[in-house]
Amino acid sequence: MSEFLEVPNFALQKGGMLPLARLAYRTLGTLNAARDNAVLVPSWYTGTDADSEFVFCGGGKRALDPGKHFIILTNLLGNGISSSPSNTPAPYDRGMFPNVTLYDNVVLQHKLVTGTFGITRLHLVTGWSMGACQTYQWASQYPDMVRAAAPIAGSARTASFNKIFLLSLRRALTLDPAFDEGFYARPPLAGLRAFAAIYAGWGVSEAFFRTKAYAAFGASTHEEFSQYFWEPFFQKCDANNLLSQLWTWEHGDISDTPAFKGDFEAALAAIKAKTIILPVDLDRYFPPVDSEYEARFMPNGECRTINSIWGHMAPFNPADAAIIDAALNELLG
Amino acid sequence: MSEFLEVPNFALQKGGMLPLARLAYRTLGTLNAARDNAVLVPSWYTGTDADSEFVFCGGGKRALDPGKHFIILTNLLGNGISSSPSNTPAPYDRGMFPNVTLYDNVVLQHKLVTGTFGITRLHLVTGWSMGACQTYQWASQYPDMVRAAAPIAGSARTASFNKIFLLSLRRALTLDPAFDEGFYARPPLAGLRAFAAIYAGWGVSEAFFRTKAYAAFGASTHEEFSQYFWEPFFQKCDANNLLSQLWTWEHGDISDTPAFKGDFEAALAAIKAKTIILPVDLDRYFPPVDSEYEARFMPNGECRTINSIWGHMAPFNPADAAIIDAALNELLG
């Protein structure tokens, strides 16, 4: 079950505010007396705290172990559990939900970590995809609070190639006349199906299709892979929530803060955490070349590329999850 | 100016017929007395005979030389010049235009080459993208008629990864309510813009964006690249024509013929032409790995991969066009 931190009159980085910002989270394990065993895991695009628990803590002995660590699983603003278009009262509901940044998300999470739990230093921050983007954001925004970091298949600044993917997703979804500028009477299903088909072509690699690895999802063709996996995946999501999180993703940039004023290399250099960056060689929108660039400017950063035909979806492949766990174990010490 | 071959009552491979199939083409140069200097260049997706002339014969000394060769530039069915949804009378107009295959296209081109020009053997067949797909189709469908072949950034059978890209394009375009099942009163512009944004993310490589190579199009951001190049590119196209050619592309498979009955390796093995396959390393939908597979089964096939951040669009980059011309010169002898 999720719990909530509520922050009234929460001013947003890019203008506007939320009269009552709600950050949903769940915790696993126990915070020790020294308060130094906390691991923070921010959620990915569409992901929830429950999803993070399943992917990072499920299936037997895992690196993130509630028997040892106090694991805080947070929900991204816009994901439908934290404050989102789908659950915020008028006049900030649906198509009128304000734009939130990764900076805003991390400010809220910081209030949770320090205010609610009295933690002054996180033992580890890790996350996948937009969870990785939040990991970079944490390490740069609060450098003294992050002992170690492991961004998995994400970036510190959203690349323009990634942005063209996001642009195509937004254009397709909002084309559906049922979308109605965010005030839909029923879900814009055709738009969500177009969204799913675009995602299917980016979420995994060319080799994943060529080797018919989609058989792991019970699919025997590319179209069945879209039908059996990607369509249900996105049809369960609220369209406005998808677009809200998409805006957040699109504007990811750790240097877009009052402290760094767009100086990306300086924002990377400010990161003190021992960091293992874990990109995937065949990730189509977070290519390792950008991770390597980031690592060059981070005093304690190392880029360790995972080779996997699962591409961006590598953490869902048990063999790749084991590689990720090995890196997390190294950082957990 | 295009000329036309008209074939009445043209039965189509996948059912239905065209009461008057029109194959548009233009020729450059002169057919010699031996009729052995003919080069056939089928068009690409959305491309025309004029586009082929510009790309393959423009800009000074090129491999395809009207001073030496009789160059036949054909137009794909559905491209708006050959029989297409946009120019065919009812009841086969617009959304009711029948599905045509690469096999159908090549049957028509064969009638032109043999019937109109009395050519029994083509000195070379070459083309880019869907023009490459037609090149494979020719070499397999009429193996004794193709002396040499150079498919550039295409495939003999459309891969499932490629098909998921095409599925996403179709879903986005047909979502536009203005599309109206193909009977639009005005162009479905929003649909075409979504189509353009999807294409922008596949047409060139990640490195093209990362290095801001889109500056070659006057663009300074990913969105400007979409606006300045891809949107005008597709907004000039008729939506039904785009979908017709897309269906043809999606169903590309040289073995889907009465002769080969789906035996892909046999269809490749039947190719007698000396062939240089020219894929591009960073082509997102026609990856070299498929070309290498094809070459293994072709008795006289060689795969020669071009390295270019222009990806699929390599022939539009002068440096890559020079590499292509060198291979064509080798084949022309």
Interface residues (C-beta under 8 A of the other chain):
Chain A: A159 S160 F161 K163 I164 F165 L167 S168 R171 A172 L175 D176 P177 A190 G191 R193 A194 A197 I198 A200 G201 W202 E206 A207 F209 R210 K212 T221 H222 E223 F225 S226 R284 P287 V289 D290
Chain B: A159 S160 F161 K163 I164 F165 L167 S168 R171 A172 L175 D176 P177 A190 G191 R193 A194 A197 I198 A200 G201 W202 E206 A207 F209 R210 K212 T221 H222 E223 F225 S226 R284 P287 V289 D290
